[in-house]
Each structure stands twice: as C-alpha cells, then as structure tokens.
Amino acid sequence: MKLTSLLIGGLGLLACLGAQAADMPTLRLELKDGVLNPARIQAPAGVKFRLEIVNTGKTPVEFESTQLRKEKVLAPGAQSSVVIQPLTPGEYKFFDEFHMNTAQGVIVAK
C-alpha cells in the first residue's frame, strides 16, 4: 500500500513539473552563417525562460554568453535549447563564437 502511495505521489510531482515546463516562456533564436535573427531579444525580467536555438545555416555555430554562463554548439540544421534563470532588468550580450565578427546580439530583460 505504501508503494502505491509513493507511485501516485511521484506521478503527481512529475505532472506538476511537466506543467511548469510547459508554462515556461520560450523564445527563439536563429543562427545562419554569421547572422542572428533576431539580434535583439526581448525577455521577461524575473522569469525563467527557454531559449530555443536553431542553426539554419551551412556551417557550425556556437551560441555563447559569458554573462549568462551559457554555451551551445550546433551542427548545420541542428536545434537545441538552454534554460535561462530569472534575469534582473538589463542587457545581456551573446554571440556566435564561430562568427564573432558578424554575429553579436543582446537579450534585453524588462
């Protein structure tokens, strides 16, 4: 009987966590051979969010932000995401390390 209660409680916790992940705002960033789209991303301040990163180009890319302590390397045609913890209002720089001369952007938390 205790095992059944533990299983039901565990399933309830998983459902709750799944609902929280589904409620998390998702923003999209496209990287394409040295071009960021958008180069300026508006994000909610004080709210955890997911940044979906998509490489639509023909060369590898590396999303990187030293301020956010995030980096992600993507092959051509690949996509992935990073979760950004709640930010205080301000601007947070990011760039494509493989195309640093042309691909620099900013996340603006408001």
C-alpha positions as CSV (number, residue, x, y, z in Angstrom):
1,M,0.0,0.0,0.0
2,K,2.9,2.4,0.8
3,L,4.4,1.7,-2.6
4,T,1.2,2.6,-4.4
5,S,1.0,5.9,-2.4
6,L,4.6,6.7,-3.4
7,L,4.0,5.9,-7.0
8,I,0.9,8.1,-7.1
9,G,2.7,10.9,-5.3
10,G,5.6,10.6,-7.7
11,L,3.4,10.8,-10.7
12,G,1.7,13.9,-9.3
13,L,5.1,15.5,-8.9
14,L,6.1,14.7,-12.5
15,A,2.8,16.1,-13.8
16,C,3.4,19.3,-11.8
17,L,6.9,19.6,-13.1
18,G,5.7,19.0,-16.6
19,A,3.1,21.7,-16.3
20,Q,5.8,24.1,-15.0
21,A,8.0,23.4,-18.0
22,A,5.0,23.9,-20.4
23,D,4.3,27.2,-18.8
24,M,7.9,28.4,-19.2
25,P,8.1,31.1,-21.9
26,T,10.1,30.0,-25.0
27,L,12.0,32.5,-27.2
28,R,13.6,31.5,-30.5
29,L,17.0,32.5,-31.9
30,E,18.0,31.5,-35.4
31,L,21.7,31.5,-36.4
32,K,22.6,31.3,-40.0
33,D,26.2,31.5,-41.2
34,G,27.1,34.6,-39.2
35,V,23.7,36.2,-39.0
36,L,21.5,36.3,-35.9
37,N,17.7,36.5,-36.1
38,P,16.8,38.4,-34.0
39,A,19.9,40.0,-32.8
40,R,18.0,41.8,-30.0
41,I,15.7,39.5,-28.0
42,Q,13.1,40.9,-25.5
43,A,12.8,38.6,-22.5
44,P,10.7,38.9,-19.3
45,A,12.7,40.0,-16.3
46,G,12.3,37.9,-13.2
47,V,11.0,34.9,-15.1
48,K,12.8,31.7,-16.1
49,F,12.6,31.1,-19.8
50,R,13.8,28.7,-22.5
51,L,15.8,30.0,-25.4
52,E,15.4,27.7,-28.5
53,I,18.4,27.9,-30.7
54,V,18.2,26.8,-34.3
55,N,21.1,26.6,-36.8
56,T,19.6,27.1,-40.3
57,G,23.0,27.7,-41.9
58,K,25.6,25.5,-43.7
59,T,28.3,26.0,-41.0
60,P,28.5,25.1,-37.3
61,V,27.6,27.7,-34.8
62,E,28.2,28.3,-31.1
63,F,25.8,30.3,-29.1
64,E,27.8,31.8,-26.2
65,S,27.1,34.3,-23.4
66,T,29.7,34.9,-20.7
67,Q,27.3,37.0,-18.7
68,L,24.7,34.2,-18.7
69,R,27.3,31.4,-18.4
70,K,25.8,29.5,-21.3
71,E,27.2,28.0,-24.5
72,K,25.8,25.6,-27.0
73,V,27.5,24.2,-30.2
74,L,25.2,23.3,-33.0
75,A,25.9,21.5,-36.3
76,P,24.2,22.7,-39.5
77,G,20.5,22.0,-39.4
78,A,20.5,21.2,-35.6
79,Q,18.5,22.8,-32.9
80,S,18.6,22.8,-29.1
81,S,17.7,24.9,-26.2
82,V,19.0,26.4,-23.0
83,V,17.1,27.4,-19.9
84,I,17.9,30.9,-18.7
85,Q,17.3,31.6,-15.0
86,P,15.3,34.7,-14.0
87,L,17.2,37.8,-15.0
88,T,17.2,41.2,-13.4
89,P,16.3,44.1,-15.8
90,G,19.1,44.9,-18.1
91,E,21.0,43.8,-21.2
92,Y,22.9,40.5,-21.6
93,K,25.3,40.1,-24.5
94,F,25.6,36.9,-26.5
95,F,27.4,35.9,-29.7
96,D,28.2,33.1,-32.2
97,E,31.8,32.3,-31.3
98,F,32.4,30.8,-34.8
99,H,31.3,34.1,-36.4
100,M,32.3,36.7,-33.9
101,N,32.9,39.5,-36.4
102,T,29.2,39.5,-37.6
103,A,27.1,37.6,-35.1
104,Q,26.7,39.6,-31.8
105,G,23.4,40.1,-30.0
106,V,21.7,41.1,-26.8
107,I,18.9,39.8,-24.6
108,V,17.0,42.7,-23.1
109,A,15.3,41.7,-19.8
110,K,12.3,44.0,-19.0
